[in-house]
Amino acid sequence: MEIITAINAALGLLEVLVPQIARLFSSGQITVEQQQAVLDRINALKKGVDEGFTGPEWEPSTKDDE
Amino acid sequence: MNKIKLFLLPFMLLTLVACGTLAPGGAYKDKVLYSADLTIATSYDLVHSFVLWEYNNRAQLKAMPQVTAAADNIRANARMWFGSALAMRDAYAANPTKTNLDKLQAALTLLRTAMNEAVKYFVPSTATATP
């Protein structure tokens, strides 16, 4: 039952991510706006490359046992 | 949810290259650079979602220790993988030579592998609980 809860949560996340990934494979022209959105995303990642990996979700699970 | 799409997802990610052509006047002149940036951004979103999901559901996932192990492997290496990919991306953008392209592709391969590892456990049919 607990596993099912976790899997449902994963499916919820995938439902958000799959369309995002599927868009990568759609043919046609990549608009100026889409290009800018990707560049903005990369610049934000570069700016926050350290902050992007902070937070409890980035701590190793073994830390819980200490 | 489209199960076929889910099943294909790991294979799609292995060959993640943006389709389509760049509209003129945009931020990119080089399709390779656009694809690289898209891969880096999508990889980050996916692996972050995965480690967050594992963290939020750790108690429920106790019967599947391989999920936590996979998340821990990503946690241990993600900063280095992304730092390297971003550095190689900048090197290629500044000087788009074959050598820099090869280095960028190698860095992106690591990210694709991490994405596949994450997706493997997001797709329930490929993850099996230990008794």
N, CA and C atoms of all chains as a GROMACS GRO file, in nm:
protein
  591
    1MET      N    1   0.083  -0.120   0.000
    1MET     CA    2   0.000   0.000   0.000
    1MET      C    3   0.087   0.126   0.000
    2GLU      N    4   0.193   0.123   0.086
    2GLU     CA    5   0.283   0.240   0.093
    2GLU      C    6   0.355   0.261  -0.039
    3ILE      N    7   0.397   0.149  -0.099
    3ILE     CA    8   0.465   0.158  -0.229
    3ILE      C    9   0.372   0.221  -0.332
    4ILE      N   10   0.245   0.182  -0.325
    4ILE     CA   11   0.149   0.236  -0.422
    4ILE      C   12   0.137   0.388  -0.406
    5THR      N   13   0.140   0.434  -0.281
    5THR     CA   14   0.134   0.579  -0.257
    5THR      C   15   0.254   0.648  -0.322
    6ALA      N   16   0.372   0.588  -0.302
    6ALA     CA   17   0.494   0.646  -0.359
    6ALA      C   18   0.489   0.645  -0.511
    7ILE      N   19   0.440   0.534  -0.566
    7ILE     CA   20   0.432   0.522  -0.712
    7ILE      C   21   0.332   0.624  -0.768
    8ASN      N   22   0.223   0.643  -0.697
    8ASN     CA   23   0.125   0.743  -0.741
    8ASN      C   24   0.187   0.882  -0.743
    9ALA      N   25   0.269   0.909  -0.642
    9ALA     CA   26   0.338   1.039  -0.638
    9ALA      C   27   0.432   1.052  -0.757
   10ALA      N   28   0.501   0.943  -0.790
   10ALA     CA   29   0.593   0.945  -0.905
   10ALA      C   30   0.517   0.968  -1.034
   11LEU      N   31   0.403   0.901  -1.046
   11LEU     CA   32   0.323   0.918  -1.168
   11LEU      C   33   0.273   1.062  -1.180
   12GLY      N   34   0.241   1.121  -1.066
   12GLY     CA   35   0.199   1.262  -1.067
   12GLY      C   36   0.308   1.351  -1.121
   13LEU      N   37   0.432   1.324  -1.077
   13LEU     CA   38   0.546   1.404  -1.125
   13LEU      C   39   0.570   1.380  -1.273
   14LEU      N   40   0.557   1.253  -1.312
   14LEU     CA   41   0.582   1.221  -1.453
   14LEU      C   42   0.479   1.286  -1.545
   15GLU      N   43   0.356   1.295  -1.495
   15GLU     CA   44   0.254   1.358  -1.578
   15GLU      C   45   0.289   1.503  -1.609
   16VAL      N   46   0.363   1.564  -1.517
   16VAL     CA   47   0.409   1.701  -1.540
   16VAL      C   48   0.529   1.699  -1.634
   17LEU      N   49   0.621   1.604  -1.612
   17LEU     CA   50   0.747   1.605  -1.686
   17LEU      C   51   0.737   1.548  -1.828
   18VAL      N   52   0.650   1.447  -1.847
   18VAL     CA   53   0.645   1.382  -1.978
   18VAL      C   54   0.606   1.479  -2.090
   19PRO      N   55   0.502   1.559  -2.071
   19PRO     CA   56   0.471   1.654  -2.180
   19PRO      C   57   0.586   1.750  -2.207
   20GLN      N   58   0.657   1.789  -2.098
   20GLN     CA   59   0.771   1.879  -2.114
   20GLN      C   60   0.879   1.813  -2.200
   21ILE      N   61   0.905   1.685  -2.174
   21ILE     CA   62   1.006   1.612  -2.251
   21ILE      C   63   0.955   1.585  -2.392
   22ALA      N   64   0.825   1.552  -2.402
   22ALA     CA   65   0.769   1.522  -2.534
   22ALA      C   66   0.780   1.641  -2.628
   23ARG      N   67   0.774   1.760  -2.569
   23ARG     CA   68   0.785   1.881  -2.653
   23ARG      C   69   0.920   1.889  -2.723
   24LEU      N   70   1.022   1.825  -2.659
   24LEU     CA   71   1.156   1.827  -2.719
   24LEU      C   72   1.157   1.754  -2.852
   25PHE      N   73   1.066   1.659  -2.865
   25PHE     CA   74   1.068   1.574  -2.984
   25PHE      C   75   0.968   1.618  -3.090
   26SER      N   76   0.898   1.726  -3.060
   26SER     CA   77   0.802   1.772  -3.159
   26SER      C   78   0.879   1.845  -3.270
   27SER      N   79   0.840   1.815  -3.391
   27SER     CA   80   0.912   1.876  -3.502
   27SER      C   81   0.855   2.016  -3.528
   28GLY      N   82   0.911   2.083  -3.622
   28GLY     CA   83   0.866   2.219  -3.651
   28GLY      C   84   0.968   2.320  -3.605
   29GLN      N   85   0.933   2.444  -3.616
   29GLN     CA   86   1.029   2.548  -3.584
   29GLN      C   87   1.033   2.576  -3.433
   30ILE      N   88   1.154   2.593  -3.384
   30ILE     CA   89   1.172   2.630  -3.243
   30ILE      C   90   1.166   2.782  -3.239
   31THR      N   91   1.061   2.832  -3.177
   31THR     CA   92   1.034   2.976  -3.185
   31THR      C   93   1.138   3.057  -3.108
   32VAL      N   94   1.140   3.184  -3.136
   32VAL     CA   95   1.230   3.277  -3.066
   32VAL      C   96   1.203   3.272  -2.915
   33GLU      N   97   1.076   3.264  -2.880
   33GLU     CA   98   1.037   3.260  -2.738
   33GLU      C   99   1.088   3.132  -2.672
   34GLN      N  100   1.074   3.020  -2.741
   34GLN     CA  101   1.122   2.891  -2.686
   34GLN      C  102   1.273   2.895  -2.668
   35GLN      N  103   1.343   2.952  -2.765
   35GLN     CA  104   1.489   2.962  -2.754
   35GLN      C  105   1.527   3.047  -2.633
   36GLN      N  106   1.456   3.160  -2.617
   36GLN     CA  107   1.488   3.249  -2.506
   36GLN      C  108   1.460   3.181  -2.372
   37ALA      N  109   1.353   3.102  -2.367
   37ALA     CA  110   1.317   3.032  -2.242
   37ALA      C  111   1.428   2.935  -2.203
   38VAL      N  112   1.483   2.864  -2.302
   38VAL     CA  113   1.591   2.769  -2.273
   38VAL      C  114   1.717   2.843  -2.227
   39LEU      N  115   1.748   2.952  -2.296
   39LEU     CA  116   1.868   3.029  -2.257
   39LEU      C  117   1.852   3.088  -2.116
   40ASP      N  118   1.733   3.137  -2.085
   40ASP     CA  119   1.708   3.191  -1.950
   40ASP      C  120   1.724   3.082  -1.845
   41ARG      N  121   1.676   2.964  -1.878
   41ARG     CA  122   1.683   2.850  -1.786
   41ARG      C  123   1.830   2.814  -1.759
   42ILE      N  124   1.911   2.813  -1.864
   42ILE     CA  125   2.053   2.780  -1.850
   42ILE      C  126   2.125   2.887  -1.770
   43ASN      N  127   2.094   3.012  -1.798
   43ASN     CA  128   2.158   3.121  -1.724
   43ASN      C  129   2.121   3.115  -1.576
   44ALA      N  130   1.996   3.079  -1.547
   44ALA     CA  131   1.954   3.065  -1.407
   44ALA      C  132   2.029   2.950  -1.340
   45LEU      N  133   2.045   2.840  -1.414
   45LEU     CA  134   2.119   2.724  -1.359
   45LEU      C  135   2.264   2.762  -1.332
   46LYS      N  136   2.323   2.835  -1.425
   46LYS     CA  137   2.464   2.875  -1.409
   46LYS      C  138   2.481   2.966  -1.289
   47LYS      N  139   2.387   3.058  -1.273
   47LYS     CA  140   2.390   3.152  -1.163
   47LYS      C  141   2.375   3.079  -1.030
   48GLY      N  142   2.287   2.981  -1.028
   48GLY     CA  143   2.256   2.914  -0.902
   48GLY      C  144   2.304   2.771  -0.898
   49VAL      N  145   2.421   2.746  -0.960
   49VAL     CA  146   2.467   2.606  -0.967
   49VAL      C  147   2.490   2.547  -0.828
   50ASP      N  148   2.524   2.632  -0.732
   50ASP     CA  149   2.541   2.581  -0.596
   50ASP      C  150   2.407   2.572  -0.523
   51GLU      N  151   2.326   2.677  -0.534
   51GLU     CA  152   2.196   2.675  -0.466
   51GLU      C  153   2.105   2.565  -0.522
   52GLY      N  154   2.128   2.529  -0.648
   52GLY     CA  155   2.045   2.426  -0.711
   52GLY      C  156   2.060   2.290  -0.648
   53PHE      N  157   2.164   2.274  -0.567
   53PHE     CA  158   2.189   2.142  -0.508
   53PHE      C  159   2.189   2.148  -0.355
   54THR      N  160   2.121   2.248  -0.304
   54THR     CA  161   2.105   2.255  -0.159
   54THR      C  162   1.960   2.216  -0.126
   55GLY      N  163   1.934   2.201   0.001
   55GLY     CA  164   1.800   2.158   0.042
   55GLY      C  165   1.806   2.015   0.090
   56PRO      N  166   1.714   1.976   0.174
   56PRO     CA  167   1.719   1.843   0.235
   56PRO      C  168   1.712   1.729   0.134
   57GLU      N  169   1.647   1.755   0.021
   57GLU     CA  170   1.635   1.646  -0.079
   57GLU      C  171   1.769   1.609  -0.141
   58TRP      N  172   1.869   1.698  -0.126
   58TRP     CA  173   2.002   1.670  -0.182
   58TRP      C  174   2.096   1.608  -0.080
   59GLU      N  175   2.050   1.594   0.044
   59GLU     CA  176   2.134   1.531   0.146
   59GLU      C  177   2.130   1.379   0.127
   60PRO      N  178   2.245   1.311   0.146
   60PRO     CA  179   2.242   1.165   0.130
   60PRO      C  180   2.151   1.100   0.235
   61SER      N  181   2.086   0.992   0.196
   61SER     CA  182   1.990   0.928   0.285
   61SER      C  183   2.056   0.877   0.412
   62THR      N  184   2.185   0.842   0.404
   62THR     CA  185   2.255   0.788   0.520
   62THR      C  186   2.264   0.890   0.632
   63LYS      N  187   2.248   1.018   0.598
   63LYS     CA  188   2.254   1.122   0.700
   63LYS      C  189   2.140   1.104   0.802
   64ASP      N  190   2.029   1.046   0.756
   64ASP     CA  191   1.915   1.022   0.845
   64ASP      C  192   1.950   0.924   0.956
   65ASP      N  193   2.047   0.836   0.927
   65ASP     CA  194   2.082   0.730   1.023
   65ASP      C  195   2.181   0.777   1.128
   66GLU      N  196   2.244   0.893   1.101
   66GLU     CA  197   2.349   0.939   1.193
   66GLU      C  198   2.291   0.987   1.325
   67MET      N  199  -0.272   0.835  -1.843
   67MET     CA  200  -0.132   0.852  -1.885
   67MET      C  201  -0.101   0.756  -1.999
   68ASN      N  202  -0.027   0.805  -2.096
   68ASN     CA  203   0.007   0.722  -2.211
   68ASN      C  204   0.120   0.627  -2.176
   69LYS      N  205   0.083   0.497  -2.159
   69LYS     CA  206   0.182   0.399  -2.114
   69LYS      C  207   0.292   0.376  -2.217
   70ILE      N  208   0.254   0.385  -2.344
   70ILE     CA  209   0.355   0.365  -2.448
   70ILE      C  210   0.460   0.475  -2.439
   71LYS      N  211   0.412   0.597  -2.419
   71LYS     CA  212   0.504   0.710  -2.408
   71LYS      C  213   0.598   0.690  -2.288
   72LEU      N  214   0.542   0.642  -2.177
   72LEU     CA  215   0.622   0.617  -2.058
   72LEU      C  216   0.727   0.510  -2.082
   73PHE      N  217   0.683   0.403  -2.151
   73PHE     CA  218   0.774   0.292  -2.179
   73PHE      C  219   0.891   0.338  -2.265
   74LEU      N  220   0.861   0.428  -2.359
   74LEU     CA  221   0.964   0.475  -2.452
   74LEU      C  222   1.054   0.582  -2.392
   75LEU      N  223   1.010   0.640  -2.281
   75LEU     CA  224   1.081   0.754  -2.226
   75LEU      C  225   1.231   0.732  -2.206
   76PRO      N  226   1.272   0.619  -2.143
   76PRO     CA  227   1.417   0.601  -2.125
   76PRO      C  228   1.493   0.598  -2.256
   77PHE      N  229   1.434   0.538  -2.359
   77PHE     CA  230   1.501   0.530  -2.489
   77PHE      C  231   1.507   0.668  -2.554
   78MET      N  232   1.398   0.744  -2.535
   78MET     CA  233   1.396   0.879  -2.590
   78MET      C  234   1.505   0.964  -2.525
   79LEU      N  235   1.521   0.948  -2.395
   79LEU     CA  236   1.618   1.032  -2.324
   79LEU      C  237   1.761   0.999  -2.364
   80LEU      N  238   1.783   0.873  -2.400
   80LEU     CA  239   1.918   0.833  -2.442
   80LEU      C  240   1.963   0.909  -2.565
   81THR      N  241   1.869   0.942  -2.647
   81THR     CA  242   1.903   1.009  -2.774
   81THR      C  243   1.850   1.151  -2.775
   82LEU      N  244   1.846   1.212  -2.658
   82LEU     CA  245   1.782   1.343  -2.646
   82LEU      C  246   1.850   1.449  -2.732
   83VAL      N  247   1.787   1.479  -2.841
   83VAL     CA  248   1.833   1.586  -2.929
   83VAL      C  249   1.706   1.659  -2.974
   84ALA      N  250   1.707   1.788  -2.960
   84ALA     CA  251   1.587   1.863  -2.996
   84ALA      C  252   1.557   1.850  -3.145
   85CYS      N  253   1.430   1.827  -3.175
   85CYS     CA  254   1.389   1.820  -3.315
   85CYS      C  255   1.353   1.961  -3.362
   86GLY      N  256   1.330   1.973  -3.488
   86GLY     CA  257   1.288   2.103  -3.540
   86GLY      C  258   1.406   2.191  -3.578
   87THR      N  259   1.372   2.306  -3.629
   87THR     CA  260   1.476   2.400  -3.672
   87THR      C  261   1.464   2.528  -3.590
   88LEU      N  262   1.574   2.597  -3.576
   88LEU     CA  263   1.576   2.721  -3.499
   88LEU      C  264   1.515   2.835  -3.581
   89ALA      N  265   1.419   2.902  -3.522
   89ALA     CA  266   1.362   3.019  -3.590
   89ALA      C  267   1.469   3.128  -3.595
   90PRO      N  268   1.480   3.195  -3.707
   90PRO     CA  269   1.581   3.303  -3.716
   90PRO      C  270   1.549   3.416  -3.619
   91GLY      N  271   1.656   3.482  -3.572
   91GLY     CA  272   1.638   3.596  -3.481
   91GLY      C  273   1.628   3.557  -3.335
   92GLY      N  274   1.645   3.427  -3.307
   92GLY     CA  275   1.636   3.381  -3.168
   92GLY      C  276   1.770   3.388  -3.097
   93ALA      N  277   1.771   3.336  -2.975
   93ALA     CA  278   1.890   3.344  -2.891
   93ALA      C  279   2.001   3.250  -2.940
   94TYR      N  280   1.965   3.151  -3.022
   94TYR     CA  281   2.063   3.051  -3.067
   94TYR      C  282   2.084   3.058  -3.218
   95LYS      N  283   2.210   3.041  -3.254
   95LYS     CA  284   2.243   3.028  -3.396
   95LYS      C  285   2.286   2.885  -3.425
   96ASP      N  286   2.320   2.814  -3.318
   96ASP     CA  287   2.377   2.681  -3.329
   96ASP      C  288   2.283   2.580  -3.264
   97LYS      N  289   2.232   2.488  -3.347
   97LYS     CA  290   2.136   2.389  -3.299
   97LYS      C  291   2.198   2.296  -3.195
   98VAL      N  292   2.328   2.269  -3.208
   98VAL     CA  293   2.397   2.181  -3.113
   98VAL      C  294   2.393   2.245  -2.974
   99LEU      N  295   2.417   2.374  -2.969
   99LEU     CA  296   2.418   2.445  -2.841
   99LEU      C  297   2.277   2.448  -2.782
  100TYR      N  298   2.177   2.469  -2.867
  100TYR     CA  299   2.038   2.469  -2.818
  100TYR      C  300   2.003   2.332  -2.760
  101SER      N  301   2.038   2.226  -2.832
  101SER     CA  302   2.010   2.090  -2.784
  101SER      C  303   2.081   2.062  -2.652
  102ALA      N  304   2.205   2.109  -2.644
  102ALA     CA  305   2.283   2.087  -2.520
  102ALA      C  306   2.216   2.158  -2.403
  103ASP      N  307   2.175   2.282  -2.425
  103ASP     CA  308   2.111   2.357  -2.318
  103ASP      C  309   1.979   2.294  -2.276
  104LEU      N  310   1.905   2.248  -2.374
  104LEU     CA  311   1.777   2.183  -2.347
  104LEU      C  312   1.800   2.055  -2.266
  105THR      N  313   1.903   1.981  -2.302
  105THR     CA  314   1.935   1.858  -2.231
  105THR      C  315   1.974   1.888  -2.086
  106ILE      N  316   2.057   1.990  -2.067
  106ILE     CA  317   2.102   2.025  -1.932
  106ILE      C  318   1.982   2.067  -1.846
  107ALA      N  319   1.897   2.155  -1.901
  107ALA     CA  320   1.783   2.206  -1.824
  107ALA      C  321   1.684   2.095  -1.793
  108THR      N  322   1.654   2.011  -1.892
  108THR     CA  323   1.558   1.903  -1.870
  108THR      C  324   1.614   1.801  -1.772
  109SER      N  325   1.744   1.773  -1.783
  109SER     CA  326   1.808   1.678  -1.691
  109SER      C  327   1.797   1.727  -1.548
  110TYR      N  328   1.822   1.857  -1.530
  110TYR     CA  329   1.816   1.910  -1.393
  110TYR      C  330   1.674   1.894  -1.339
  111ASP      N  331   1.574   1.932  -1.418
  111ASP     CA  332   1.436   1.923  -1.370
  111ASP      C  333   1.402   1.778  -1.334
  112LEU      N  334   1.446   1.686  -1.418
  112LEU     CA  335   1.411   1.546  -1.395
  112LEU      C  336   1.482   1.487  -1.273
  113VAL      N  337   1.613   1.508  -1.263
  113VAL     CA  338   1.684   1.448  -1.148
  113VAL      C  339   1.644   1.517  -1.018
  114HIS      N  340   1.614   1.647  -1.025
  114HIS     CA  341   1.568   1.715  -0.903
  114HIS      C  342   1.432   1.660  -0.860
  115SER      N  343   1.343   1.639  -0.955
  115SER     CA  344   1.212   1.580  -0.922
  115SER      C  345   1.231   1.442  -0.860
  116PHE      N  346   1.326   1.367  -0.914
  116PHE     CA  347   1.349   1.231  -0.864
  116PHE      C  348   1.401   1.232  -0.720
  117VAL      N  349   1.504   1.312  -0.692
  117VAL     CA  350   1.558   1.311  -0.555
  117VAL      C  351   1.456   1.368  -0.456
  118LEU      N  352   1.377   1.464  -0.502
  118LEU     CA  353   1.273   1.521  -0.415
  118LEU      C  354   1.165   1.416  -0.386
  119TRP      N  355   1.124   1.345  -0.488
  119TRP     CA  356   1.024   1.239  -0.472
  119TRP      C  357   1.076   1.131  -0.377
  120GLU      N  358   1.203   1.091  -0.396
  120GLU     CA  359   1.259   0.987  -0.309
  120GLU      C  360   1.265   1.036  -0.165
  121TYR      N  361   1.304   1.162  -0.147
  121TYR     CA  362   1.312   1.219  -0.012
  121TYR      C  363   1.174   1.223   0.054
  122ASN      N  364   1.074   1.265  -0.021
  122ASN     CA  365   0.939   1.278   0.035
  122ASN      C  366   0.871   1.143   0.060
  123ASN      N  367   0.920   1.039  -0.008
  123ASN     CA  368   0.855   0.908   0.003
  123ASN      C  369   0.949   0.802   0.057
  124ARG      N  370   1.055   0.844   0.127
  124ARG     CA  371   1.157   0.748   0.171
  124ARG      C  372   1.100   0.637   0.259
  125ALA      N  373   1.012   0.672   0.348
  125ALA     CA  374   0.955   0.570   0.437
  125ALA      C  375   0.878   0.465   0.357
  126GLN      N  376   0.800   0.512   0.259
  126GLN     CA  377   0.721   0.418   0.178
  126GLN      C  378   0.809   0.335   0.085
  127LEU      N  379   0.928   0.387   0.056
  127LEU     CA  380   1.017   0.318  -0.039
  127LEU      C  381   1.117   0.225   0.031
  128LYS      N  382   1.099   0.202   0.158
  128LYS     CA  383   1.193   0.116   0.233
  128LYS      C  384   1.206  -0.023   0.171
  129ALA      N  385   1.097  -0.071   0.110
  129ALA     CA  386   1.099  -0.204   0.048
  129ALA      C  387   1.173  -0.203  -0.085
  130MET      N  388   1.209  -0.086  -0.131
  130MET     CA  389   1.280  -0.075  -0.260
  130MET      C  390   1.410   0.003  -0.237
  131PRO      N  391   1.507  -0.058  -0.168
  131PRO     CA  392   1.630   0.016  -0.135
  131PRO      C  393   1.708   0.062  -0.257
  132GLN      N  394   1.685  -0.003  -0.369
  132GLN     CA  395   1.757   0.036  -0.491
  132GLN      C  396   1.719   0.177  -0.537
  133VAL      N  397   1.598   0.220  -0.501
  133VAL     CA  398   1.554   0.355  -0.539
  133VAL      C  399   1.635   0.458  -0.461
  134THR      N  400   1.646   0.436  -0.330
  134THR     CA  401   1.723   0.529  -0.246
  134THR      C  402   1.871   0.526  -0.286
  135ALA      N  403   1.921   0.407  -0.320
  135ALA     CA  404   2.061   0.397  -0.363
  135ALA      C  405   2.084   0.477  -0.492
  136ALA      N  406   1.990   0.466  -0.584
  136ALA     CA  407   2.002   0.542  -0.710
  136ALA      C  408   1.996   0.692  -0.683
  137ALA      N  409   1.906   0.732  -0.593
  137ALA     CA  410   1.894   0.875  -0.559
  137ALA      C  411   2.023   0.924  -0.492
  138ASP      N  412   2.079   0.841  -0.405
  138ASP     CA  413   2.203   0.881  -0.337
  138ASP      C  414   2.319   0.895  -0.435
  139ASN      N  415   2.322   0.808  -0.534
  139ASN     CA  416   2.427   0.817  -0.635
  139ASN      C  417   2.415   0.950  -0.712
  140ILE      N  418   2.292   0.986  -0.743
  140ILE     CA  419   2.269   1.113  -0.812
  140ILE      C  420   2.307   1.229  -0.721
  141ARG      N  421   2.268   1.220  -0.593
  141ARG     CA  422   2.300   1.328  -0.498
  141ARG      C  423   2.452   1.350  -0.487
  142ALA      N  424   2.524   1.238  -0.487
  142ALA     CA  425   2.670   1.246  -0.469
  142ALA      C  426   2.739   1.307  -0.589
  143ASN      N  427   2.679   1.294  -0.707
  143ASN     CA  428   2.750   1.334  -0.830
  143ASN      C  429   2.687   1.448  -0.908
  144ALA      N  430   2.564   1.481  -0.878
  144ALA     CA  431   2.490   1.576  -0.963
  144ALA      C  432   2.561   1.711  -0.977
  145ARG      N  433   2.610   1.764  -0.866
  145ARG     CA  434   2.675   1.896  -0.872
  145ARG      C  435   2.794   1.892  -0.969
  146MET      N  436   2.872   1.785  -0.960
  146MET     CA  437   2.988   1.771  -1.048
  146MET      C  438   2.943   1.752  -1.195
  147TRP      N  439   2.842   1.666  -1.216
  147TRP     CA  440   2.794   1.641  -1.353
  147TRP      C  441   2.745   1.770  -1.418
  148PHE      N  442   2.662   1.844  -1.344
  148PHE     CA  443   2.605   1.966  -1.402
  148PHE      C  444   2.710   2.076  -1.415
  149GLY      N  445   2.799   2.085  -1.315
  149GLY     CA  446   2.906   2.184  -1.324
  149GLY      C  447   2.992   2.160  -1.446
  150SER      N  448   3.023   2.032  -1.470
  150SER     CA  449   3.105   1.995  -1.585
  150SER      C  450   3.031   2.024  -1.716
  151ALA      N  451   2.904   1.986  -1.722
  151ALA     CA  452   2.826   2.007  -1.845
  151ALA      C  453   2.816   2.157  -1.877
  152LEU      N  454   2.794   2.238  -1.774
  152LEU     CA  455   2.783   2.382  -1.797
  152LEU      C  456   2.916   2.441  -1.842
  153ALA      N  457   3.026   2.391  -1.784
  153ALA     CA  458   3.159   2.440  -1.824
  153ALA      C  459   3.190   2.401  -1.968
  154MET      N  460   3.157   2.276  -2.004
  154MET     CA  461   3.181   2.229  -2.141
  154MET      C  462   3.092   2.303  -2.241
  155ARG      N  463   2.971   2.333  -2.197
  155ARG     CA  464   2.878   2.408  -2.280
  155ARG      C  465   2.934   2.547  -2.310
  156ASP      N  466   2.989   2.612  -2.206
  156ASP     CA  467   3.047   2.745  -2.225
  156ASP      C  468   3.171   2.739  -2.314
  157ALA      N  469   3.251   2.634  -2.295
  157ALA     CA  470   3.372   2.620  -2.377
  157ALA      C  471   3.335   2.601  -2.524
  158TYR      N  472   3.231   2.520  -2.548
  158TYR     CA  473   3.187   2.497  -2.686
  158TYR      C  474   3.127   2.625  -2.746
  159ALA      N  475   3.049   2.698  -2.663
  159ALA     CA  476   2.986   2.822  -2.712
  159ALA      C  477   3.093   2.924  -2.752
  160ALA      N  478   3.201   2.930  -2.674
  160ALA     CA  479   3.307   3.026  -2.701
  160ALA      C  480   3.394   2.982  -2.818
  161ASN      N  481   3.409   2.851  -2.833
  161ASN     CA  482   3.501   2.798  -2.933
  161ASN      C  483   3.448   2.664  -2.985
  162PRO      N  484   3.359   2.668  -3.085
  162PRO     CA  485   3.290   2.546  -3.129
  162PRO      C  486   3.377   2.454  -3.217
  163THR      N  487   3.479   2.397  -3.155
  163THR     CA  488   3.565   2.304  -3.226
  163THR      C  489   3.517   2.161  -3.204
  164LYS      N  490   3.574   2.070  -3.281
  164LYS     CA  491   3.538   1.928  -3.268
  164LYS      C  492   3.577   1.876  -3.130
  165THR      N  493   3.693   1.919  -3.081
  165THR     CA  494   3.739   1.874  -2.949
  165THR      C  495   3.641   1.919  -2.840
  166ASN      N  496   3.601   2.045  -2.846
  166ASN     CA  497   3.507   2.096  -2.746
  166ASN      C  498   3.370   2.030  -2.759
  167LEU      N  499   3.331   2.000  -2.882
  167LEU     CA  500   3.204   1.930  -2.903
  167LEU      C  501   3.209   1.791  -2.841
  168ASP      N  502   3.320   1.721  -2.862
  168ASP     CA  503   3.335   1.586  -2.805
  168ASP      C  504   3.328   1.591  -2.652
  169LYS      N  505   3.392   1.691  -2.593
  169LYS     CA  506   3.389   1.705  -2.447
  169LYS      C  507   3.248   1.735  -2.398
  170LEU      N  508   3.179   1.820  -2.472
  170LEU     CA  509   3.041   1.854  -2.436
  170LEU      C  510   2.952   1.730  -2.445
  171GLN      N  511   2.967   1.655  -2.552
  171GLN     CA  512   2.885   1.534  -2.569
  171GLN      C  513   2.911   1.434  -2.458
  172ALA      N  514   3.038   1.423  -2.415
  172ALA     CA  515   3.071   1.330  -2.306
  172ALA      C  516   3.003   1.374  -2.176
  173ALA      N  517   3.003   1.506  -2.151
  173ALA     CA  518   2.938   1.557  -2.030
  173ALA      C  519   2.787   1.534  -2.037
  174LEU      N  520   2.729   1.552  -2.156
  174LEU     CA  521   2.584   1.532  -2.171
  174LEU      C  522   2.546   1.385  -2.157
  175THR      N  523   2.635   1.297  -2.198
  175THR     CA  524   2.608   1.153  -2.184
  175THR      C  525   2.590   1.117  -2.036
  176LEU      N  526   2.671   1.178  -1.950
  176LEU     CA  527   2.657   1.153  -1.806
  176LEU      C  528   2.520   1.199  -1.756
  177LEU      N  529   2.476   1.314  -1.805
  177LEU     CA  530   2.344   1.365  -1.764
  177LEU      C  531   2.232   1.276  -1.814
  178ARG      N  532   2.246   1.227  -1.938
  178ARG     CA  533   2.143   1.138  -1.993
  178ARG      C  534   2.136   1.009  -1.911
  179THR      N  535   2.253   0.960  -1.870
  179THR     CA  536   2.256   0.838  -1.788
  179THR      C  537   2.184   0.862  -1.655
  180ALA      N  538   2.209   0.978  -1.595
  180ALA     CA  539   2.143   1.011  -1.468
  180ALA      C  540   1.993   1.022  -1.489
  181MET      N  541   1.952   1.083  -1.600
  181MET     CA  542   1.809   1.095  -1.629
  181MET      C  543   1.745   0.957  -1.644
  182ASN      N  544   1.815   0.870  -1.712
  182ASN     CA  545   1.760   0.736  -1.732
  182ASN      C  546   1.747   0.661  -1.601
  183GLU      N  547   1.845   0.681  -1.514
  183GLU     CA  548   1.841   0.617  -1.383
  183GLU      C  549   1.717   0.666  -1.306
  184ALA      N  550   1.694   0.796  -1.312
  184ALA     CA  551   1.578   0.853  -1.243
  184ALA      C  552   1.448   0.802  -1.304
  185VAL      N  553   1.440   0.804  -1.435
  185VAL     CA  554   1.316   0.764  -1.503
  185VAL      C  555   1.286   0.617  -1.479
  186LYS      N  556   1.392   0.537  -1.468
  186LYS     CA  557   1.375   0.393  -1.445
  186LYS      C  558   1.287   0.368  -1.324
  187TYR      N  559   1.303   0.451  -1.221
  187TYR     CA  560   1.227   0.430  -1.099
  187TYR      C  561   1.097   0.508  -1.098
  188PHE      N  562   1.085   0.603  -1.189
  188PHE     CA  563   0.958   0.674  -1.201
  188PHE      C  564   0.857   0.588  -1.276
  189VAL      N  565   0.906   0.500  -1.359
  189VAL     CA  566   0.818   0.414  -1.438
  189VAL      C  567   0.801   0.283  -1.360
  190PRO      N  568   0.686   0.264  -1.297
  190PRO     CA  569   0.669   0.152  -1.206
  190PRO      C  570   0.695   0.015  -1.268
  191SER      N  571   0.669   0.000  -1.398
  191SER     CA  572   0.685  -0.132  -1.458
  191SER      C  573   0.829  -0.178  -1.459
  192THR      N  574   0.924  -0.088  -1.448
  192THR     CA  575   1.065  -0.128  -1.453
  192THR      C  576   1.127  -0.135  -1.315
  193ALA      N  577   1.054  -0.092  -1.214
  193ALA     CA  578   1.107  -0.099  -1.076
  193ALA      C  579   1.037  -0.211  -1.002
  194THR      N  580   1.114  -0.298  -0.939
  194THR     CA  581   1.052  -0.409  -0.868
  194THR      C  582   1.086  -0.402  -0.720
  195ALA      N  583   0.987  -0.425  -0.639
  195ALA     CA  584   1.007  -0.422  -0.494
  195ALA      C  585   1.077  -0.549  -0.448
  196THR      N  586   1.168  -0.534  -0.352
  196THR     CA  587   1.230  -0.652  -0.295
  196THR      C  588   1.138  -0.704  -0.186
  197PRO      N  589   1.131  -0.838  -0.170
  197PRO     CA  590   1.036  -0.891  -0.071
  197PRO      C  591   1.074  -0.852   0.072
   0.00000   0.00000   0.00000
